[in-house]
Amino acid sequence: MSRIGKMPIEIPQGVKVDIKGDKVTVIGPKGTLNQTIHPDMKMELNDGVLSVQRPSDARQHKALHGLTRSLLNNMVMGVSNGFTKTLQIEGVGYRATMEDQRLVLKVGYSHPVYFDPPPDVSFAVENRSKTIIVSGIDKQVVGELAAQIRKTRPPEPYKGKGIRYDGEYVRRKAGKAGKV
């Protein structure tokens, strides 16, 4: 059996899971998430514990078993706790600001770069415009948006300037050697 797939999902207090065929809806204090699960996977909800079973040991069913359990667990965690990604801005003159709900990046281009948050996602700017926090209930949307923000100015290896994830290690290179 899949090590991830066979683990049960504990449903916290205040979270409601509704299973109708292959459609799963999770409602919690932070919001609502919907997901369509592969029709071969069987889900059972007993006494606040959600479990996923696969019909056979076929290769596709083994792969779907762990995937389905991870998707459901991320939905439950998202509506109860939420997810955050933190980005750091390095570089002289590089900064982030907020205009209403919109994120504005000034990272060395001739124009500012704007990001409008999708529903259920919010931005925050801290640490004197050098830290961006992306938070929301859907792990995939939060991660994708953080990747798009990082992509506007990824960290370069010579001076380390750019936008990086919090805790990301940027391998530095030596510059060219001077003439003798």
C-alpha positions as a Markdown table, in Angstrom:
| # | Residue | x | y | z |
|---|---|---|---|---|
| 1 | Met | 0.0 | 0.0 | 0.0 |
| 2 | Ser | 1.0 | 3.6 | -0.4 |
| 3 | Arg | 2.5 | 4.9 | 2.7 |
| 4 | Ile | 0.9 | 8.3 | 2.2 |
| 5 | Gly | -2.4 | 6.9 | 0.8 |
| 6 | Lys | -3.1 | 4.7 | 3.8 |
| 7 | Met | -2.7 | 7.4 | 6.4 |
| 8 | Pro | -6.1 | 8.6 | 7.7 |
| 9 | Ile | -7.0 | 12.3 | 7.6 |
| 10 | Glu | -8.2 | 13.7 | 10.9 |
| 11 | Ile | -11.0 | 16.3 | 10.4 |
| 12 | Pro | -10.5 | 19.2 | 12.9 |
| 13 | Gln | -13.3 | 20.8 | 14.8 |
| 14 | Gly | -15.3 | 23.3 | 12.7 |
| 15 | Val | -14.5 | 21.6 | 9.4 |
| 16 | Lys | -17.2 | 19.9 | 7.4 |
| 17 | Val | -16.5 | 17.4 | 4.6 |
| 18 | Asp | -19.2 | 16.6 | 2.0 |
| 19 | Ile | -18.7 | 13.7 | -0.4 |
| 20 | Lys | -21.1 | 13.3 | -3.3 |
| 21 | Gly | -19.8 | 10.7 | -5.8 |
| 22 | Asp | -16.4 | 11.9 | -7.0 |
| 23 | Lys | -17.0 | 15.5 | -5.9 |
| 24 | Val | -15.6 | 16.6 | -2.5 |
| 25 | Thr | -16.4 | 19.9 | -0.8 |
| 26 | Val | -14.6 | 21.0 | 2.4 |
| 27 | Ile | -16.0 | 23.8 | 4.4 |
| 28 | Gly | -14.1 | 25.4 | 7.2 |
| 29 | Pro | -13.6 | 28.7 | 9.1 |
| 30 | Lys | -11.3 | 30.2 | 6.4 |
| 31 | Gly | -13.5 | 29.3 | 3.4 |
| 32 | Thr | -14.7 | 26.5 | 1.0 |
| 33 | Leu | -12.8 | 24.3 | -1.4 |
| 34 | Asn | -14.1 | 21.9 | -4.1 |
| 35 | Gln | -12.3 | 19.1 | -5.8 |
| 36 | Thr | -13.2 | 16.4 | -8.3 |
| 37 | Ile | -11.5 | 13.1 | -7.4 |
| 38 | His | -10.8 | 10.2 | -9.8 |
| 39 | Pro | -13.9 | 8.0 | -9.8 |
| 40 | Asp | -11.9 | 4.8 | -9.0 |
| 41 | Met | -10.9 | 6.1 | -5.6 |
| 42 | Lys | -13.2 | 5.4 | -2.7 |
| 43 | Met | -13.5 | 7.8 | 0.2 |
| 44 | Glu | -15.0 | 7.0 | 3.6 |
| 45 | Leu | -15.8 | 9.4 | 6.4 |
| 46 | Asn | -16.2 | 7.8 | 9.8 |
| 47 | Asp | -16.2 | 9.6 | 13.2 |
| 48 | Gly | -14.2 | 12.6 | 12.0 |
| 49 | Val | -11.6 | 10.5 | 10.1 |
| 50 | Leu | -11.4 | 10.5 | 6.3 |
| 51 | Ser | -9.7 | 7.6 | 4.6 |
| 52 | Val | -9.0 | 6.7 | 0.9 |
| 53 | Gln | -9.1 | 3.2 | -0.5 |
| 54 | Arg | -8.0 | 2.1 | -4.0 |
| 55 | Pro | -9.7 | -0.7 | -5.9 |
| 56 | Ser | -6.7 | -2.7 | -7.0 |
| 57 | Asp | -2.9 | -2.8 | -7.0 |
| 58 | Ala | -2.6 | -1.5 | -10.5 |
| 59 | Arg | 0.2 | 1.0 | -11.1 |
| 60 | Gln | -2.3 | 3.9 | -11.9 |
| 61 | His | -4.4 | 3.1 | -8.8 |
| 62 | Lys | -1.2 | 3.1 | -6.6 |
| 63 | Ala | -0.3 | 6.5 | -8.0 |
| 64 | Leu | -3.8 | 7.9 | -7.5 |
| 65 | His | -4.0 | 6.6 | -4.0 |
| 66 | Gly | -1.3 | 8.9 | -2.5 |
| 67 | Leu | -2.3 | 11.8 | -4.8 |
| 68 | Thr | -6.0 | 11.7 | -3.7 |
| 69 | Arg | -5.0 | 11.5 | 0.0 |
| 70 | Ser | -2.6 | 14.5 | -0.4 |
| 71 | Leu | -5.2 | 16.6 | -2.2 |
| 72 | Leu | -7.8 | 15.9 | 0.4 |
| 73 | Asn | -5.4 | 16.6 | 3.3 |
| 74 | Asn | -4.3 | 19.9 | 1.7 |
| 75 | Met | -8.0 | 20.9 | 1.4 |
| 76 | Val | -8.7 | 20.2 | 5.0 |
| 77 | Met | -5.5 | 22.0 | 6.2 |
| 78 | Gly | -6.2 | 24.9 | 3.9 |
| 79 | Val | -9.7 | 25.6 | 5.2 |
| 80 | Ser | -8.6 | 25.2 | 8.8 |
| 81 | Asn | -5.1 | 26.8 | 8.9 |
| 82 | Gly | -4.4 | 28.2 | 5.5 |
| 83 | Phe | -1.1 | 28.3 | 3.6 |
| 84 | Thr | 1.6 | 31.0 | 3.3 |
| 85 | Lys | 4.7 | 31.5 | 1.2 |
| 86 | Thr | 7.2 | 34.1 | 2.1 |
| 87 | Leu | 9.5 | 35.8 | -0.4 |
| 88 | Gln | 12.5 | 38.0 | 0.3 |
| 89 | Ile | 13.6 | 40.9 | -1.9 |
| 90 | Glu | 17.4 | 41.6 | -2.2 |
| 91 | Gly | 18.9 | 44.5 | -4.0 |
| 92 | Val | 19.4 | 48.2 | -3.8 |
| 93 | Gly | 16.3 | 50.1 | -4.8 |
| 94 | Tyr | 14.2 | 46.9 | -5.1 |
| 95 | Arg | 11.0 | 47.1 | -3.1 |
| 96 | Ala | 7.4 | 46.0 | -2.8 |
| 97 | Thr | 4.4 | 48.1 | -1.9 |
| 98 | Met | 0.6 | 47.6 | -1.6 |
| 99 | Glu | -2.0 | 49.7 | -3.4 |
| 100 | Asp | -5.3 | 48.6 | -1.9 |
| 101 | Gln | -5.2 | 44.8 | -2.4 |
| 102 | Arg | -2.8 | 44.9 | -5.4 |
| 103 | Leu | 1.0 | 44.1 | -5.0 |
| 104 | Val | 3.3 | 46.6 | -6.7 |
| 105 | Leu | 7.0 | 45.5 | -7.4 |
| 106 | Lys | 9.7 | 47.8 | -8.3 |
| 107 | Val | 12.6 | 45.5 | -9.1 |
| 108 | Gly | 14.9 | 47.3 | -11.6 |
| 109 | Tyr | 12.6 | 47.6 | -14.6 |
| 110 | Ser | 11.6 | 50.8 | -16.2 |
| 111 | His | 8.0 | 50.2 | -15.0 |
| 112 | Pro | 6.4 | 48.7 | -11.9 |
| 113 | Val | 5.1 | 45.2 | -12.0 |
| 114 | Tyr | 1.5 | 44.7 | -10.7 |
| 115 | Phe | -0.1 | 41.6 | -9.2 |
| 116 | Asp | -3.8 | 41.4 | -8.5 |
| 117 | Pro | -4.7 | 38.7 | -6.0 |
| 118 | Pro | -7.2 | 36.0 | -7.1 |
| 119 | Pro | -10.1 | 35.2 | -4.8 |
| 120 | Asp | -9.2 | 33.8 | -1.3 |
| 121 | Val | -5.5 | 34.9 | -1.7 |
| 122 | Ser | -4.0 | 37.9 | 0.1 |
| 123 | Phe | -0.7 | 39.7 | 0.0 |
| 124 | Ala | 1.2 | 41.4 | 2.8 |
| 125 | Val | 4.4 | 43.5 | 2.7 |
| 126 | Glu | 6.6 | 43.6 | 5.8 |
| 127 | Asn | 10.2 | 44.4 | 6.9 |
| 128 | Arg | 10.4 | 47.8 | 5.2 |
| 129 | Ser | 9.2 | 46.6 | 1.8 |
| 130 | Lys | 11.7 | 43.7 | 1.6 |
| 131 | Thr | 9.4 | 40.8 | 2.6 |
| 132 | Ile | 6.3 | 39.6 | 0.7 |
| 133 | Ile | 3.8 | 37.2 | 2.2 |
| 134 | Val | 1.4 | 35.3 | 0.0 |
| 135 | Ser | -1.4 | 33.6 | 2.0 |
| 136 | Gly | -4.6 | 31.7 | 1.1 |
| 137 | Ile | -6.5 | 28.5 | 1.5 |
| 138 | Asp | -5.6 | 26.7 | -1.7 |
| 139 | Lys | -2.0 | 25.4 | -1.6 |
| 140 | Gln | -1.7 | 25.1 | -5.4 |
| 141 | Val | -2.8 | 28.7 | -6.0 |
| 142 | Val | -0.6 | 30.1 | -3.3 |
| 143 | Gly | 2.5 | 28.3 | -4.6 |
| 144 | Glu | 1.8 | 29.2 | -8.2 |
| 145 | Leu | 1.3 | 32.9 | -7.4 |
| 146 | Ala | 4.5 | 32.9 | -5.3 |
| 147 | Ala | 6.4 | 31.3 | -8.2 |
| 148 | Gln | 5.1 | 34.0 | -10.6 |
| 149 | Ile | 6.2 | 36.8 | -8.3 |
| 150 | Arg | 9.7 | 35.2 | -8.0 |
| 151 | Lys | 9.8 | 34.8 | -11.8 |
| 152 | Thr | 9.6 | 38.6 | -12.3 |
| 153 | Arg | 13.2 | 38.9 | -11.0 |
| 154 | Pro | 14.8 | 35.6 | -10.0 |
| 155 | Pro | 17.9 | 35.8 | -7.9 |
| 156 | Glu | 21.1 | 36.2 | -9.9 |
| 157 | Pro | 24.3 | 34.3 | -8.9 |
| 158 | Tyr | 26.8 | 37.2 | -8.9 |
| 159 | Lys | 25.4 | 39.8 | -6.4 |
| 160 | Gly | 22.4 | 37.8 | -5.2 |
| 161 | Lys | 19.9 | 40.5 | -6.3 |
| 162 | Gly | 16.3 | 39.5 | -7.0 |
| 163 | Ile | 13.3 | 37.8 | -5.4 |
| 164 | Arg | 13.8 | 34.5 | -3.5 |
| 165 | Tyr | 11.8 | 32.3 | -1.3 |
| 166 | Asp | 12.5 | 32.7 | 2.4 |
| 167 | Gly | 15.3 | 30.3 | 3.3 |
| 168 | Glu | 16.3 | 29.6 | -0.3 |
| 169 | Tyr | 20.0 | 29.2 | -0.9 |
| 170 | Val | 21.4 | 31.0 | -3.9 |
| 171 | Arg | 24.7 | 29.6 | -5.1 |
| 172 | Arg | 27.1 | 32.5 | -5.6 |
| 173 | Lys | 29.7 | 32.7 | -8.4 |
| 174 | Ala | 32.9 | 34.6 | -8.4 |
| 175 | Gly | 33.1 | 37.6 | -10.8 |
| 176 | Lys | 35.6 | 37.8 | -13.5 |
| 177 | Ala | 39.2 | 38.1 | -12.4 |
| 178 | Gly | 41.0 | 41.5 | -13.0 |
| 179 | Lys | 43.8 | 41.9 | -15.5 |
| 180 | Val | 47.4 | 41.7 | -14.2 |
